[in-house]
Amino acid sequence: MIEQGQYVRDRVSGFEGTVVGITTWLNGCRTVGIRPKVKEDGKMPEVAWIDEPQVESIDDQDRSFVAGSNDTGGENHPTPELRITPSRRM
């Protein structure tokens, strides 16, 4: 099974990159979000979503990514307040 952080290749197109997301659809189909390395022009490439059975792991120690903290900061930030102000009439 493919996991986040693995370096993978699409068996059909040869597209390679790091798994940055995995989705599971209503009928159980899993798709894998793959982000390739930054292009030579420095632009961040978009994530490609590919069905998991079409993806193979080509992990090695030099290319796999181990995420740091799983702390997303969600509970550490205060809940924003919704302030509704009356509209001004001119």
C-alpha positions in Angstrom: 0.0 0.0 0.0 1.3 3.5 -0.9 1.9 5.9 1.9 2.4 9.6 2.2 6.1 10.6 1.9 7.0 7.8 -0.5 8.7 8.5 -3.8 6.6 6.9 -6.5 6.2 6.4 -10.2 3.0 6.2 -12.4 3.4 2.9 -14.3 1.6 4.3 -17.3 3.2 7.8 -17.8 6.4 7.4 -15.9 5.5 10.5 -13.9 7.5 10.6 -10.6 7.3 12.4 -7.3 6.6 12.4 -3.7 3.2 11.3 -2.3 1.7 14.4 -0.6 -1.9 13.2 -0.2 -4.1 10.2 -0.5 -7.9 10.3 -1.0 -10.5 7.5 -0.6 -13.6 7.9 -2.7 -17.1 6.7 -1.9 -16.7 3.3 -3.6 -13.3 2.6 -2.1 -11.1 3.9 -5.0 -7.9 5.4 -3.6 -6.1 8.2 -5.5 -2.6 9.3 -4.8 -1.5 13.0 -5.0 2.0 13.1 -6.4 4.2 16.3 -6.5 7.3 16.2 -8.7 10.4 18.2 -7.9 10.6 21.9 -8.6 11.3 22.6 -12.2 14.5 24.2 -13.5 12.7 27.5 -13.8 12.0 27.4 -10.1 8.2 27.1 -10.5 6.3 24.7 -8.2 4.7 22.0 -10.2 1.1 21.0 -9.5 0.1 17.8 -7.8 -1.1 15.0 -10.1 -3.8 12.7 -8.8 -3.5 9.1 -10.0 -5.3 5.9 -9.1 -3.3 3.9 -6.5 -3.2 0.6 -8.4 -1.4 2.4 -11.2 1.4 3.7 -8.9 4.5 1.9 -7.8 6.9 2.8 -5.0 10.5 3.5 -6.1 11.5 4.6 -2.6 15.1 4.8 -1.7 16.8 6.5 1.3 17.9 9.5 -0.8 14.4 10.4 -2.2 11.9 9.4 0.4 10.5 12.1 2.6 9.9 11.7 6.3 7.5 14.3 7.6 8.5 16.2 10.7 5.9 17.1 13.3 2.3 16.0 12.8 1.3 19.1 14.8 -0.8 21.1 12.4 -1.3 23.8 15.0 -5.1 23.4 14.8 -5.8 23.4 18.5 -3.0 25.8 19.4 -4.6 28.7 17.6 -7.5 30.6 19.0 -10.8 30.3 17.2 -11.4 33.4 15.1 -14.4 35.5 16.0 -17.0 36.4 13.5 -17.8 40.1 13.8 -20.8 41.3 12.0 -21.0 45.0 11.6 -24.0 46.9 10.2 -23.5 48.2 6.7 -23.2 51.9 6.2 -25.8 53.7 4.1 -24.8 56.7 2.1 
